Amino acid sequence: MSGRNRVEVPEARAALENFKFEVANEIGVPLRHGYNGDLTSYENGSVGGMMVKKMIAEQEKRMAGK
């Protein structure tokens, strides 16, 4: 599946990278820049899942006018 993980707004790439490391730090996943092959798929999935959860919560707040 080509382009599956592409950033739709290229200008947001740096912000998404920062967000990823922020979330990883919050949940205790030792994510580093570069190679992270020593992490489990559970740890990596936890970071992605929490990112999605936070993005949805933020959008719901915006849609509710808060």
VOVEX-693084 format. One record per residue: residue number from 1; x, y, z of N, C-alpha, C, CB in turn. Coordinates in Angstrom, 3 decimals, padded with zeros to 6 digits. Glycine has a CB too. Layout:
N
r k: NUM, n.c1: X, n.c2: Y, n.c3: Z, ca.c1: X, ca.c2: Y, ca.c3: Z, c.c1: X, c.c2: Y, c.c3: Z, cb.c1: X, cb.c2: Y, cb.c3: Z
...
END
This chain:
66
r k: 1, n.c1: 000.842, n.c2: -001.188, n.c3: 000.000, ca.c1: 000.000, ca.c2: 000.000, ca.c3: 000.000, c.c1: 000.877, c.c2: 001.237, c.c3: 000.000, cb.c1: -000.952, cb.c2: 000.006, cb.c3: 001.214
r k: 2, n.c1: 001.102, n.c2: 001.784, n.c3: -001.108, ca.c1: 001.944, ca.c2: 002.959, ca.c3: -001.246, c.c1: 001.275, c.c2: 004.195, c.c3: -000.641, cb.c1: 002.270, cb.c2: 003.202, cb.c3: -002.715
r k: 3, n.c1: 002.045, n.c2: 005.004, n.c3: 000.080, ca.c1: 001.528, ca.c2: 006.245, ca.c3: 000.629, c.c1: 000.647, c.c2: 006.083, c.c3: 001.849, cb.c1: 000.777, cb.c2: 006.951, cb.c3: -000.404
r k: 4, n.c1: 000.644, n.c2: 004.923, n.c3: 002.436, ca.c1: -000.243, ca.c2: 004.648, ca.c3: 003.558, c.c1: 000.021, c.c2: 005.557, c.c3: 004.753, cb.c1: -000.105, cb.c2: 003.210, cb.c3: 003.977
r k: 5, n.c1: 001.281, n.c2: 005.864, n.c3: 005.000, ca.c1: 001.638, ca.c2: 006.681, ca.c3: 006.156, c.c1: 002.122, c.c2: 008.073, c.c3: 005.764, cb.c1: 002.704, cb.c2: 005.985, cb.c3: 006.963
r k: 6, n.c1: 001.656, n.c2: 008.567, n.c3: 004.648, ca.c1: 002.139, ca.c2: 009.873, ca.c3: 004.212, c.c1: 001.456, c.c2: 010.987, c.c3: 005.009, cb.c1: 001.893, cb.c2: 010.064, cb.c3: 002.701
r k: 7, n.c1: 002.145, n.c2: 012.095, n.c3: 005.113, ca.c1: 001.610, ca.c2: 013.266, ca.c3: 005.783, c.c1: 000.827, c.c2: 014.058, c.c3: 004.744, cb.c1: 002.748, cb.c2: 014.133, cb.c3: 006.437
r k: 8, n.c1: -000.434, n.c2: 014.308, n.c3: 005.006, ca.c1: -001.291, ca.c2: 015.001, ca.c3: 004.042, c.c1: -000.904, c.c2: 016.467, c.c3: 003.880, cb.c1: -002.744, cb.c2: 014.901, cb.c3: 004.470
r k: 9, n.c1: -000.411, n.c2: 017.083, n.c3: 004.957, ca.c1: 000.032, ca.c2: 018.473, ca.c3: 004.908, c.c1: 001.529, c.c2: 018.460, c.c3: 005.225, cb.c1: -000.783, cb.c2: 019.393, cb.c3: 005.924
r k: 10, n.c1: 002.374, n.c2: 018.529, n.c3: 004.202, ca.c1: 003.818, ca.c2: 018.405, ca.c3: 004.419, c.c1: 004.376, c.c2: 019.366, c.c3: 005.473, cb.c1: 004.534, cb.c2: 018.631, cb.c3: 003.122
r k: 11, n.c1: 003.783, n.c2: 020.539, n.c3: 005.592, ca.c1: 004.248, ca.c2: 021.521, ca.c3: 006.572, c.c1: 004.037, c.c2: 021.033, c.c3: 008.006, cb.c1: 003.527, cb.c2: 022.852, cb.c3: 006.364
r k: 12, n.c1: 003.199, n.c2: 020.029, n.c3: 008.193, ca.c1: 002.897, ca.c2: 019.517, ca.c3: 009.531, c.c1: 003.836, c.c2: 018.387, c.c3: 009.954, cb.c1: 001.464, cb.c2: 019.031, cb.c3: 009.583
r k: 13, n.c1: 004.725, n.c2: 017.966, n.c3: 009.086, ca.c1: 005.605, ca.c2: 016.828, ca.c3: 009.371, c.c1: 006.397, c.c2: 017.018, c.c3: 010.669, cb.c1: 006.568, cb.c2: 016.613, cb.c3: 008.208
r k: 14, n.c1: 007.023, n.c2: 018.160, n.c3: 010.857, ca.c1: 007.831, ca.c2: 018.402, ca.c3: 012.061, c.c1: 006.965, c.c2: 018.383, c.c3: 013.314, cb.c1: 008.568, cb.c2: 019.745, cb.c3: 011.955
r k: 15, n.c1: 005.777, n.c2: 018.975, n.c3: 013.233, ca.c1: 004.873, ca.c2: 018.999, ca.c3: 014.387, c.c1: 004.429, c.c2: 017.578, c.c3: 014.747, cb.c1: 003.639, cb.c2: 019.890, cb.c3: 014.093
r k: 16, n.c1: 004.167, n.c2: 016.736, n.c3: 013.741, ca.c1: 003.772, ca.c2: 015.358, ca.c3: 014.002, c.c1: 004.918, c.c2: 014.558, c.c3: 014.624, cb.c1: 003.307, cb.c2: 014.690, cb.c3: 012.711
r k: 17, n.c1: 006.135, n.c2: 014.806, n.c3: 014.169, ca.c1: 007.298, ca.c2: 014.129, ca.c3: 014.762, c.c1: 007.441, c.c2: 014.516, c.c3: 016.232, cb.c1: 008.595, cb.c2: 014.480, cb.c3: 013.985
r k: 18, n.c1: 007.315, n.c2: 015.803, n.c3: 016.521, ca.c1: 007.402, ca.c2: 016.262, ca.c3: 017.914, c.c1: 006.291, c.c2: 015.657, c.c3: 018.753, cb.c1: 007.336, cb.c2: 017.795, cb.c3: 017.985
r k: 19, n.c1: 005.096, n.c2: 015.613, n.c3: 018.194, ca.c1: 003.941, ca.c2: 015.042, ca.c3: 018.891, c.c1: 004.188, c.c2: 013.569, c.c3: 019.202, cb.c1: 002.657, cb.c2: 015.206, cb.c3: 018.046
r k: 20, n.c1: 004.760, n.c2: 012.838, n.c3: 018.246, ca.c1: 005.039, ca.c2: 011.419, ca.c3: 018.427, c.c1: 005.985, c.c2: 011.202, c.c3: 019.612, cb.c1: 005.643, cb.c2: 010.822, cb.c3: 017.143
r k: 21, n.c1: 007.043, n.c2: 011.996, n.c3: 019.691, ca.c1: 008.001, ca.c2: 011.843, ca.c3: 020.784, c.c1: 007.407, c.c2: 012.295, c.c3: 022.115, cb.c1: 009.273, cb.c2: 012.632, cb.c3: 020.485
r k: 22, n.c1: 006.562, n.c2: 013.300, n.c3: 022.071, ca.c1: 005.868, ca.c2: 013.768, ca.c3: 023.278, c.c1: 004.964, c.c2: 012.658, c.c3: 023.835, cb.c1: 005.029, cb.c2: 015.044, cb.c3: 022.967
r k: 23, n.c1: 004.194, n.c2: 012.027, n.c3: 022.972, ca.c1: 003.293, ca.c2: 010.953, ca.c3: 023.387, c.c1: 004.101, c.c2: 009.756, c.c3: 023.895, cb.c1: 002.373, cb.c2: 010.529, cb.c3: 022.215
r k: 24, n.c1: 005.160, n.c2: 009.397, n.c3: 023.184, ca.c1: 005.989, ca.c2: 008.268, ca.c3: 023.606, c.c1: 006.551, c.c2: 008.517, c.c3: 025.005, cb.c1: 007.138, cb.c2: 008.030, cb.c3: 022.599
r k: 25, n.c1: 006.997, n.c2: 009.730, n.c3: 025.247, ca.c1: 007.531, ca.c2: 010.086, ca.c3: 026.557, c.c1: 006.448, c.c2: 009.987, c.c3: 027.638, cb.c1: 008.119, cb.c2: 011.506, cb.c3: 026.523
r k: 26, n.c1: 005.250, n.c2: 010.463, n.c3: 027.327, ca.c1: 004.132, ca.c2: 010.420, ca.c3: 028.276, c.c1: 003.788, c.c2: 008.995, c.c3: 028.701, cb.c1: 002.905, cb.c2: 011.078, cb.c3: 027.664
r k: 27, n.c1: 003.830, n.c2: 008.066, n.c3: 027.762, ca.c1: 003.420, ca.c2: 006.693, ca.c3: 028.083, c.c1: 004.607, c.c2: 005.779, c.c3: 028.391, cb.c1: 002.621, cb.c2: 006.111, cb.c3: 026.932
r k: 28, n.c1: 005.803, n.c2: 006.359, n.c3: 028.434, ca.c1: 006.973, ca.c2: 005.599, ca.c3: 028.859, c.c1: 007.597, c.c2: 004.689, c.c3: 027.820, cb.c1: 006.615, cb.c2: 004.795, cb.c3: 030.006
r k: 29, n.c1: 007.401, n.c2: 005.016, n.c3: 026.548, ca.c1: 008.025, ca.c2: 004.232, ca.c3: 025.483, c.c1: 009.340, c.c2: 004.924, c.c3: 025.108, cb.c1: 007.067, cb.c2: 004.092, cb.c3: 024.227
r k: 30, n.c1: 010.470, n.c2: 004.195, n.c3: 025.185, ca.c1: 011.783, ca.c2: 004.804, ca.c3: 024.919, c.c1: 012.064, c.c2: 005.000, c.c3: 023.427, cb.c1: 012.876, cb.c2: 003.945, cb.c3: 025.523
r k: 31, n.c1: 011.282, n.c2: 005.834, n.c3: 022.786, ca.c1: 011.412, ca.c2: 006.093, ca.c3: 021.349, c.c1: 012.601, c.c2: 007.021, c.c3: 021.125, cb.c1: 010.099, cb.c2: 006.717, cb.c3: 020.762
r k: 32, n.c1: 013.409, n.c2: 006.699, n.c3: 020.112, ca.c1: 014.572, ca.c2: 007.511, ca.c3: 019.768, c.c1: 014.484, c.c2: 007.919, c.c3: 018.299, cb.c1: 015.894, cb.c2: 006.738, cb.c3: 020.048
r k: 33, n.c1: 015.220, n.c2: 008.961, n.c3: 017.951, ca.c1: 015.342, ca.c2: 009.314, ca.c3: 016.532, c.c1: 016.172, c.c2: 008.225, c.c3: 015.875, cb.c1: 015.999, cb.c2: 010.742, cb.c3: 016.330
r k: 34, n.c1: 015.803, n.c2: 007.844, n.c3: 014.692, ca.c1: 016.529, ca.c2: 006.797, ca.c3: 013.993, c.c1: 015.904, c.c2: 005.434, c.c3: 014.219, cb.c1: 017.973, cb.c2: 006.781, cb.c3: 014.432
r k: 35, n.c1: 016.753, n.c2: 004.436, n.c3: 014.340, ca.c1: 016.323, ca.c2: 003.042, ca.c3: 014.423, c.c1: 015.661, c.c2: 002.725, c.c3: 015.763, cb.c1: 017.510, cb.c2: 002.119, cb.c3: 014.205
r k: 36, n.c1: 014.479, n.c2: 002.114, n.c3: 015.718, ca.c1: 013.750, ca.c2: 001.705, ca.c3: 016.918, c.c1: 013.308, c.c2: 000.250, c.c3: 016.818, cb.c1: 012.534, cb.c2: 002.611, cb.c3: 017.142
r k: 37, n.c1: 014.083, n.c2: -000.567, n.c3: 016.122, ca.c1: 013.741, ca.c2: -001.964, ca.c3: 015.902, c.c1: 013.743, c.c2: -002.810, c.c3: 017.152, cb.c1: 014.672, cb.c2: -002.550, cb.c3: 014.932
r k: 38, n.c1: 014.319, n.c2: -002.280, n.c3: 018.221, ca.c1: 014.338, ca.c2: -003.029, ca.c3: 019.472, c.c1: 013.039, c.c2: -002.876, c.c3: 020.260, cb.c1: 015.506, cb.c2: -002.582, cb.c3: 020.322
r k: 39, n.c1: 012.166, n.c2: -001.987, n.c3: 019.819, ca.c1: 010.882, ca.c2: -001.809, ca.c3: 020.490, c.c1: 009.892, c.c2: -002.857, c.c3: 019.990, cb.c1: 010.330, cb.c2: -000.379, cb.c3: 020.253
r k: 40, n.c1: 008.984, n.c2: -003.233, n.c3: 020.847, ca.c1: 007.977, ca.c2: -004.220, ca.c3: 020.438, c.c1: 006.898, c.c2: -003.548, c.c3: 019.588, cb.c1: 007.340, cb.c2: -004.902, cb.c3: 021.680
r k: 41, n.c1: 006.168, n.c2: -004.356, n.c3: 018.866, ca.c1: 005.069, ca.c2: -003.809, ca.c3: 018.071, c.c1: 004.000, c.c2: -003.252, c.c3: 019.005, cb.c1: 004.466, cb.c2: -004.893, cb.c3: 017.132
r k: 42, n.c1: 003.860, n.c2: -003.818, n.c3: 020.194, ca.c1: 002.914, ca.c2: -003.304, ca.c3: 021.186, c.c1: 003.295, c.c2: -001.883, c.c3: 021.591, cb.c1: 002.870, cb.c2: -004.224, cb.c3: 022.428
r k: 43, n.c1: 004.597, n.c2: -001.657, n.c3: 021.859, ca.c1: 005.052, ca.c2: -000.315, ca.c3: 022.250, c.c1: 004.829, c.c2: 000.682, c.c3: 021.120, cb.c1: 006.542, cb.c2: -000.341, cb.c3: 022.645
r k: 44, n.c1: 005.228, n.c2: 000.306, n.c3: 019.921, ca.c1: 005.038, ca.c2: 001.199, ca.c3: 018.777, c.c1: 003.564, c.c2: 001.466, c.c3: 018.519, cb.c1: 005.684, cb.c2: 000.608, cb.c3: 017.529
r k: 45, n.c1: 002.751, n.c2: 000.433, n.c3: 018.613, ca.c1: 001.313, ca.c2: 000.594, ca.c3: 018.408, c.c1: 000.671, c.c2: 001.460, c.c3: 019.468, cb.c1: 000.640, cb.c2: -000.748, cb.c3: 018.383
r k: 46, n.c1: 001.197, n.c2: 001.384, n.c3: 020.686, ca.c1: 000.674, ca.c2: 002.215, ca.c3: 021.773, c.c1: 000.883, c.c2: 003.695, c.c3: 021.483, cb.c1: 001.341, cb.c2: 001.842, cb.c3: 023.099
r k: 47, n.c1: 002.039, n.c2: 004.012, n.c3: 020.926, ca.c1: 002.334, ca.c2: 005.416, ca.c3: 020.587, c.c1: 001.358, c.c2: 005.897, c.c3: 019.515, cb.c1: 003.811, cb.c2: 005.577, cb.c3: 020.094
r k: 48, n.c1: 001.225, n.c2: 005.131, n.c3: 018.438, ca.c1: 000.310, ca.c2: 005.515, ca.c3: 017.358, c.c1: -001.129, c.c2: 005.599, c.c3: 017.826, cb.c1: 000.410, cb.c2: 004.533, cb.c3: 016.215
r k: 49, n.c1: -001.548, n.c2: 004.636, n.c3: 018.630, ca.c1: -002.919, ca.c2: 004.626, ca.c3: 019.134, c.c1: -003.222, c.c2: 005.828, c.c3: 020.021, cb.c1: -003.177, cb.c2: 003.351, cb.c3: 019.903
r k: 50, n.c1: -002.255, n.c2: 006.169, n.c3: 020.880, ca.c1: -002.455, ca.c2: 007.318, ca.c3: 021.771, c.c1: -002.451, c.c2: 008.619, c.c3: 020.972, cb.c1: -001.360, cb.c2: 007.357, cb.c3: 022.864
r k: 51, n.c1: -001.631, n.c2: 008.677, n.c3: 019.919, ca.c1: -001.634, ca.c2: 009.875, ca.c3: 019.071, c.c1: -003.017, c.c2: 010.073, c.c3: 018.452, cb.c1: -000.554, cb.c2: 009.765, cb.c3: 017.959
r k: 52, n.c1: -003.578, n.c2: 009.005, n.c3: 017.915, ca.c1: -004.903, ca.c2: 009.083, ca.c3: 017.292, c.c1: -005.943, c.c2: 009.484, c.c3: 018.328, cb.c1: -005.285, cb.c2: 007.734, cb.c3: 016.639
r k: 53, n.c1: -005.890, n.c2: 008.884, n.c3: 019.493, ca.c1: -006.847, ca.c2: 009.189, ca.c3: 020.557, c.c1: -006.795, c.c2: 010.675, c.c3: 020.927, cb.c1: -006.564, cb.c2: 008.319, cb.c3: 021.801
r k: 54, n.c1: -005.585, n.c2: 011.218, n.c3: 021.063, ca.c1: -005.432, ca.c2: 012.636, ca.c3: 021.417, c.c1: -005.895, c.c2: 013.553, c.c3: 020.280, cb.c1: -003.966, cb.c2: 012.940, cb.c3: 021.768
r k: 55, n.c1: -005.595, n.c2: 013.167, n.c3: 019.040, ca.c1: -006.028, ca.c2: 013.999, ca.c3: 017.909, c.c1: -007.549, c.c2: 014.017, c.c3: 017.795, cb.c1: -005.408, cb.c2: 013.489, cb.c3: 016.596
r k: 56, n.c1: -008.190, n.c2: 012.875, n.c3: 018.018, ca.c1: -009.650, ca.c2: 012.825, ca.c3: 017.964, c.c1: -010.254, c.c2: 013.661, c.c3: 019.082, cb.c1: -010.146, cb.c2: 011.373, cb.c3: 018.057
r k: 57, n.c1: -009.701, n.c2: 013.552, n.c3: 020.286, ca.c1: -010.214, ca.c2: 014.334, ca.c3: 021.419, c.c1: -010.089, c.c2: 015.831, c.c3: 021.146, cb.c1: -009.459, cb.c2: 013.968, cb.c3: 022.714
r k: 58, n.c1: -008.962, n.c2: 016.236, n.c3: 020.569, ca.c1: -008.762, ca.c2: 017.661, ca.c3: 020.257, c.c1: -009.771, c.c2: 018.124, c.c3: 019.207, cb.c1: -007.317, cb.c2: 017.914, cb.c3: 019.757
r k: 59, n.c1: -009.999, n.c2: 017.317, n.c3: 018.194, ca.c1: -010.958, ca.c2: 017.691, ca.c3: 017.155, c.c1: -012.379, c.c2: 017.754, c.c3: 017.712, cb.c1: -010.893, cb.c2: 016.697, cb.c3: 015.990
r k: 60, n.c1: -012.724, n.c2: 016.824, n.c3: 018.593, ca.c1: -014.054, ca.c2: 016.861, ca.c3: 019.211, c.c1: -014.237, c.c2: 018.130, c.c3: 020.025, cb.c1: -014.270, cb.c2: 015.632, cb.c3: 020.103
r k: 61, n.c1: -013.205, n.c2: 018.565, n.c3: 020.726, ca.c1: -013.272, ca.c2: 019.824, ca.c3: 021.484, c.c1: -013.530, c.c2: 020.994, c.c3: 020.544, cb.c1: -011.965, cb.c2: 020.057, cb.c3: 022.278
r k: 62, n.c1: -012.778, n.c2: 021.006, n.c3: 019.430, ca.c1: -012.950, ca.c2: 022.094, ca.c3: 018.459, c.c1: -014.351, c.c2: 022.098, c.c3: 017.867, cb.c1: -011.918, cb.c2: 021.976, cb.c3: 017.341
r k: 63, n.c1: -014.858, n.c2: 020.910, n.c3: 017.570, ca.c1: -016.192, ca.c2: 020.820, ca.c3: 016.980, c.c1: -017.272, c.c2: 021.224, c.c3: 017.982, cb.c1: -016.452, cb.c2: 019.400, cb.c3: 016.473
r k: 64, n.c1: -017.004, n.c2: 021.029, n.c3: 019.269, ca.c1: -017.959, ca.c2: 021.414, ca.c3: 020.306, c.c1: -017.859, c.c2: 022.906, c.c3: 020.640, cb.c1: -017.728, cb.c2: 020.579, cb.c3: 021.568
r k: 65, n.c1: -016.859, n.c2: 023.570, n.c3: 020.034, ca.c1: -016.707, ca.c2: 025.013, ca.c3: 020.266, c.c1: -015.944, c.c2: 025.366, c.c3: 021.514, cb.c1: -018.036, cb.c2: 025.650, cb.c3: 020.333
r k: 66, n.c1: -015.144, n.c2: 024.445, n.c3: 022.009, ca.c1: -014.371, ca.c2: 024.718, ca.c3: 023.232, c.c1: -012.946, c.c2: 025.039, c.c3: 022.893, cb.c1: -014.420, cb.c2: 023.532, cb.c3: 024.192
END
